Amino acid sequence: MFNDATGFDRIFIACGYTDLRRGIDGLARIVESEFCLDPFQNILLLFCGKRTDRIKGLLWEGDGFVLLNKRLEDGKFQWPRSKKEAKEITQRQFRWL
């Protein structure tokens, strides 16, 4: 499910920098207040901090949130830094991450 992004209605990345010290509640607030999205939908939301070797994902599973954390051992994520918005990506783009 997480590797190929099947099972999600939509996938969004949070452009710009996100403070990855935030937990579930802090990331859910960003989703609601800054991006005007409902975090309680079947969507995967991805966040990246200043260190581009790690990302966090937030997912609602119907009875609670799942917080995903991925750190690359080698390399960096190519992440859009210019705007503070949520950008929808395709399942294919997700696999490229």
Backbone as JSON Lines, residues from 0, in Angstrom:
{"i":0,"aa":"M","n":[0.82,-1.2,0.0],"ca":[0.0,0.0,0.0],"c":[0.86,1.26,0.0]}
{"i":1,"aa":"F","n":[1.84,1.35,0.9],"ca":[2.64,2.57,0.97],"c":[3.67,2.64,-0.15]}
{"i":2,"aa":"N","n":[4.18,1.51,-0.58],"ca":[5.2,1.55,-1.63],"c":[4.66,1.94,-2.99]}
{"i":3,"aa":"D","n":[3.44,1.5,-3.3],"ca":[2.91,1.8,-4.63],"c":[1.75,2.79,-4.6]}
{"i":4,"aa":"A","n":[1.36,3.27,-3.42],"ca":[0.33,4.31,-3.26],"c":[-1.06,3.86,-3.63]}
{"i":5,"aa":"T","n":[-1.31,2.58,-3.72],"ca":[-2.68,2.13,-3.97],"c":[-3.47,2.25,-2.68]}
{"i":6,"aa":"G","n":[-4.73,2.49,-2.81],"ca":[-5.58,2.6,-1.63],"c":[-5.85,4.02,-1.19]}
{"i":7,"aa":"F","n":[-5.14,5.0,-1.73],"ca":[-5.36,6.4,-1.39],"c":[-6.22,7.04,-2.47]}
{"i":8,"aa":"D","n":[-7.18,7.86,-2.06],"ca":[-7.97,8.6,-3.04],"c":[-7.13,9.69,-3.71]}
{"i":9,"aa":"R","n":[-6.31,10.36,-2.91],"ca":[-5.46,11.43,-3.43],"c":[-4.17,11.48,-2.61]}
{"i":10,"aa":"I","n":[-3.13,12.05,-3.22],"ca":[-1.84,12.21,-2.55],"c":[-1.41,13.66,-2.71]}
{"i":11,"aa":"F","n":[-0.99,14.28,-1.62],"ca":[-0.54,15.66,-1.65],"c":[0.85,15.78,-1.03]}
{"i":12,"aa":"I","n":[1.64,16.7,-1.56],"ca":[2.9,17.07,-0.92],"c":[2.77,18.51,-0.46]}
{"i":13,"aa":"A","n":[3.32,18.79,0.71],"ca":[3.34,20.14,1.24],"c":[4.6,20.82,0.73]}
{"i":14,"aa":"C","n":[4.44,21.73,-0.22],"ca":[5.58,22.44,-0.79],"c":[6.2,23.34,0.27]}
{"i":15,"aa":"G","n":[7.48,23.62,0.12],"ca":[8.18,24.44,1.09],"c":[8.7,23.6,2.23]}
{"i":16,"aa":"Y","n":[9.16,24.27,3.28],"ca":[9.71,23.6,4.44],"c":[8.62,23.35,5.48]}
{"i":17,"aa":"T","n":[8.67,22.2,6.14],"ca":[7.8,21.9,7.26],"c":[8.68,21.49,8.44]}
{"i":18,"aa":"D","n":[8.35,21.98,9.61],"ca":[9.07,21.6,10.81],"c":[8.7,20.16,11.15]}
{"i":19,"aa":"L","n":[9.61,19.23,10.92],"ca":[9.31,17.81,11.11],"c":[9.33,17.39,12.58]}
{"i":20,"aa":"R","n":[9.56,18.33,13.49],"ca":[9.41,18.02,14.91],"c":[7.93,17.92,15.28]}
{"i":21,"aa":"R","n":[7.07,18.42,14.41],"ca":[5.63,18.34,14.66],"c":[5.17,16.89,14.59]}
{"i":22,"aa":"G","n":[4.17,16.62,15.4],"ca":[3.57,15.29,15.41],"c":[2.26,15.28,14.64]}
{"i":23,"aa":"I","n":[1.44,14.3,14.94],"ca":[0.18,14.13,14.23],"c":[-0.71,15.36,14.35]}
{"i":24,"aa":"D","n":[-0.91,15.86,15.56],"ca":[-1.81,17.0,15.74],"c":[-1.31,18.25,15.03]}
{"i":25,"aa":"G","n":[-0.02,18.51,15.11],"ca":[0.54,19.69,14.45],"c":[0.44,19.61,12.94]}
{"i":26,"aa":"L","n":[0.71,18.45,12.37],"ca":[0.61,18.29,10.93],"c":[-0.85,18.35,10.46]}
{"i":27,"aa":"A","n":[-1.76,17.77,11.24],"ca":[-3.18,17.84,10.88],"c":[-3.68,19.28,10.9]}
{"i":28,"aa":"R","n":[-3.18,20.09,11.85],"ca":[-3.56,21.51,11.88],"c":[-3.07,22.25,10.65]}
{"i":29,"aa":"I","n":[-1.86,21.94,10.19],"ca":[-1.34,22.55,8.97],"c":[-2.25,22.22,7.79]}
{"i":30,"aa":"V","n":[-2.63,20.97,7.69],"ca":[-3.48,20.51,6.6],"c":[-4.79,21.29,6.58]}
{"i":31,"aa":"E","n":[-5.4,21.47,7.74],"ca":[-6.68,22.18,7.82],"c":[-6.53,23.68,7.62]}
{"i":32,"aa":"S","n":[-5.6,24.29,8.35],"ca":[-5.54,25.76,8.35],"c":[-4.82,26.34,7.13]}
{"i":33,"aa":"E","n":[-3.72,25.76,6.72],"ca":[-2.95,26.33,5.62],"c":[-3.38,25.82,4.25]}
{"i":34,"aa":"F","n":[-3.81,24.56,4.18],"ca":[-4.13,23.97,2.88],"c":[-5.63,23.79,2.64]}
{"i":35,"aa":"C","n":[-6.43,24.07,3.66],"ca":[-7.89,23.94,3.56],"c":[-8.32,22.56,3.06]}
{"i":36,"aa":"L","n":[-7.65,21.54,3.56],"ca":[-7.99,20.16,3.24],"c":[-8.49,19.48,4.51]}
{"i":37,"aa":"D","n":[-9.26,18.43,4.34],"ca":[-9.77,17.66,5.46],"c":[-8.84,16.47,5.71]}
{"i":38,"aa":"P","n":[-8.09,16.47,6.82],"ca":[-7.16,15.36,7.06],"c":[-7.85,14.04,7.37]}
{"i":39,"aa":"F","n":[-9.18,14.06,7.56],"ca":[-9.93,12.86,7.88],"c":[-10.44,12.14,6.64]}
{"i":40,"aa":"Q","n":[-9.95,12.52,5.47],"ca":[-10.3,11.83,4.23],"c":[-9.24,10.77,3.95]}
{"i":41,"aa":"N","n":[-9.48,9.95,2.94],"ca":[-8.54,8.9,2.56],"c":[-7.46,9.49,1.65]}
{"i":42,"aa":"I","n":[-6.68,10.42,2.23],"ca":[-5.61,11.07,1.46],"c":[-4.29,10.89,2.21]}
{"i":43,"aa":"L","n":[-3.22,10.82,1.47],"ca":[-1.88,10.76,2.03],"c":[-1.27,12.13,1.87]}
{"i":44,"aa":"L","n":[-0.76,12.7,2.97],"ca":[-0.13,14.01,2.96],"c":[1.33,13.85,3.31]}
{"i":45,"aa":"L","n":[2.22,14.38,2.48],"ca":[3.65,14.22,2.67],"c":[4.29,15.57,2.97]}
{"i":46,"aa":"F","n":[5.23,15.57,3.92],"ca":[5.9,16.79,4.37],"c":[7.41,16.56,4.35]}
{"i":47,"aa":"C","n":[8.17,17.62,4.06],"ca":[9.62,17.53,4.03],"c":[10.2,18.73,4.79]}
{"i":48,"aa":"G","n":[11.21,18.49,5.57],"ca":[11.86,19.56,6.32],"c":[13.05,20.14,5.57]}
{"i":49,"aa":"K","n":[13.85,20.92,6.27],"ca":[15.03,21.51,5.63],"c":[16.06,20.46,5.24]}
{"i":50,"aa":"R","n":[16.14,19.41,6.04],"ca":[17.02,18.29,5.67],"c":[16.24,17.43,4.69]}
{"i":51,"aa":"T","n":[16.62,17.44,3.47],"ca":[15.83,16.78,2.43],"c":[16.1,15.28,2.32]}
{"i":52,"aa":"D","n":[16.67,14.71,3.36],"ca":[16.87,13.26,3.35],"c":[15.76,12.53,4.11]}
{"i":53,"aa":"R","n":[14.75,13.28,4.56],"ca":[13.66,12.65,5.31],"c":[12.33,13.33,5.02]}
{"i":54,"aa":"I","n":[11.27,12.51,5.06],"ca":[9.92,13.03,4.9],"c":[9.02,12.37,5.94]}
{"i":55,"aa":"K","n":[7.88,13.03,6.2],"ca":[6.84,12.47,7.05],"c":[5.56,12.4,6.24]}
{"i":56,"aa":"G","n":[4.76,11.39,6.53],"ca":[3.47,11.23,5.89],"c":[2.38,11.13,6.95]}
{"i":57,"aa":"L","n":[1.22,11.69,6.64],"ca":[0.08,11.65,7.54],"c":[-1.08,11.0,6.8]}
{"i":58,"aa":"L","n":[-1.7,10.03,7.45],"ca":[-2.77,9.26,6.83],"c":[-3.84,8.94,7.86]}
{"i":59,"aa":"W","n":[-5.1,9.2,7.52],"ca":[-6.23,8.83,8.37],"c":[-6.69,7.43,7.97]}
{"i":60,"aa":"E","n":[-6.84,6.53,8.94],"ca":[-7.25,5.15,8.65],"c":[-8.67,4.83,9.09]}
{"i":61,"aa":"G","n":[-9.46,5.82,9.41],"ca":[-10.83,5.58,9.8],"c":[-11.04,5.56,11.3]}
{"i":62,"aa":"D","n":[-10.05,5.07,12.04],"ca":[-10.15,5.04,13.5],"c":[-8.98,5.76,14.17]}
{"i":63,"aa":"G","n":[-8.11,6.34,13.38],"ca":[-6.97,7.06,13.91],"c":[-5.98,7.41,12.81]}
{"i":64,"aa":"F","n":[-5.02,8.25,13.16],"ca":[-3.99,8.67,12.21],"c":[-2.79,7.74,12.26]}
{"i":65,"aa":"V","n":[-2.13,7.62,11.13],"ca":[-0.85,6.94,11.03],"c":[0.17,8.01,10.64]}
{"i":66,"aa":"L","n":[1.28,8.05,11.35],"ca":[2.36,8.98,11.04],"c":[3.53,8.17,10.49]}
{"i":67,"aa":"L","n":[3.88,8.43,9.25],"ca":[4.97,7.71,8.59],"c":[6.22,8.57,8.6]}
{"i":68,"aa":"N","n":[7.35,7.92,8.71],"ca":[8.62,8.64,8.69],"c":[9.58,7.86,7.8]}
{"i":69,"aa":"K","n":[10.16,8.54,6.82],"ca":[11.14,7.87,5.95],"c":[12.4,8.7,5.91]}
{"i":70,"aa":"R","n":[13.53,8.04,6.15],"ca":[14.84,8.69,6.08],"c":[15.69,7.92,5.08]}
{"i":71,"aa":"L","n":[16.23,8.63,4.11],"ca":[17.1,8.01,3.13],"c":[18.49,7.82,3.7]}
{"i":72,"aa":"E","n":[19.09,6.69,3.45],"ca":[20.46,6.45,3.89],"c":[21.45,7.17,2.98]}
{"i":73,"aa":"D","n":[21.08,7.28,1.71],"ca":[21.96,7.95,0.75],"c":[21.08,8.72,-0.23]}
{"i":74,"aa":"G","n":[21.38,9.96,-0.46],"ca":[20.61,10.76,-1.41],"c":[19.66,11.71,-0.71]}
{"i":75,"aa":"K","n":[18.93,12.45,-1.52],"ca":[18.0,13.46,-1.02],"c":[16.74,13.44,-1.86]}
{"i":76,"aa":"F","n":[15.63,13.87,-1.26],"ca":[14.38,14.03,-1.99],"c":[14.42,15.34,-2.76]}
{"i":77,"aa":"Q","n":[13.91,15.33,-3.97],"ca":[13.74,16.55,-4.75],"c":[12.38,17.12,-4.37]}
{"i":78,"aa":"W","n":[12.36,18.2,-3.64],"ca":[11.12,18.73,-3.07],"c":[10.91,20.17,-3.5]}
{"i":79,"aa":"P","n":[9.7,20.52,-3.96],"ca":[9.45,21.92,-4.35],"c":[9.5,22.84,-3.13]}
{"i":80,"aa":"R","n":[10.29,23.87,-3.21],"ca":[10.51,24.75,-2.06],"c":[9.91,26.13,-2.22]}
{"i":81,"aa":"S","n":[9.4,26.45,-3.39],"ca":[9.05,27.83,-3.69],"c":[7.75,28.31,-3.05]}
{"i":82,"aa":"K","n":[6.73,27.48,-2.94],"ca":[5.43,27.94,-2.46],"c":[4.99,27.16,-1.24]}
{"i":83,"aa":"K","n":[4.21,27.82,-0.41],"ca":[3.64,27.17,0.78],"c":[2.23,26.73,0.43]}
{"i":84,"aa":"E","n":[2.12,25.6,-0.26],"ca":[0.83,25.09,-0.69],"c":[0.89,23.57,-0.7]}
{"i":85,"aa":"A","n":[-0.26,22.96,-0.82],"ca":[-0.33,21.51,-0.99],"c":[-0.55,21.24,-2.47]}
{"i":86,"aa":"K","n":[0.32,20.45,-3.03],"ca":[0.25,20.13,-4.45],"c":[-0.12,18.66,-4.6]}
{"i":87,"aa":"E","n":[-1.14,18.39,-5.41],"ca":[-1.54,17.01,-5.62],"c":[-0.59,16.34,-6.6]}
{"i":88,"aa":"I","n":[-0.23,15.1,-6.28],"ca":[0.64,14.33,-7.18],"c":[-0.06,13.02,-7.52]}
{"i":89,"aa":"T","n":[0.41,12.39,-8.57],"ca":[-0.16,11.12,-9.03],"c":[0.51,9.95,-8.31]}
{"i":90,"aa":"Q","n":[-0.08,8.76,-8.45],"ca":[0.54,7.58,-7.87],"c":[1.9,7.32,-8.5]}
{"i":91,"aa":"R","n":[2.04,7.6,-9.77],"ca":[3.32,7.42,-10.46],"c":[4.37,8.36,-9.88]}
{"i":92,"aa":"Q","n":[4.01,9.62,-9.66],"ca":[4.94,10.57,-9.06],"c":[5.33,10.16,-7.66]}
{"i":93,"aa":"F","n":[4.37,9.6,-6.91],"ca":[4.66,9.12,-5.57],"c":[5.71,8.01,-5.61]}
{"i":94,"aa":"R","n":[5.59,7.09,-6.55],"ca":[6.56,6.01,-6.67],"c":[7.95,6.56,-7.01]}
{"i":95,"aa":"W","n":[8.01,7.66,-7.74],"ca":[9.3,8.27,-8.07],"c":[10.0,8.8,-6.82]}
{"i":96,"aa":"L","n":[9.21,9.2,-5.82],"ca":[9.82,9.69,-4.59],"c":[10.68,8.61,-3.97]}
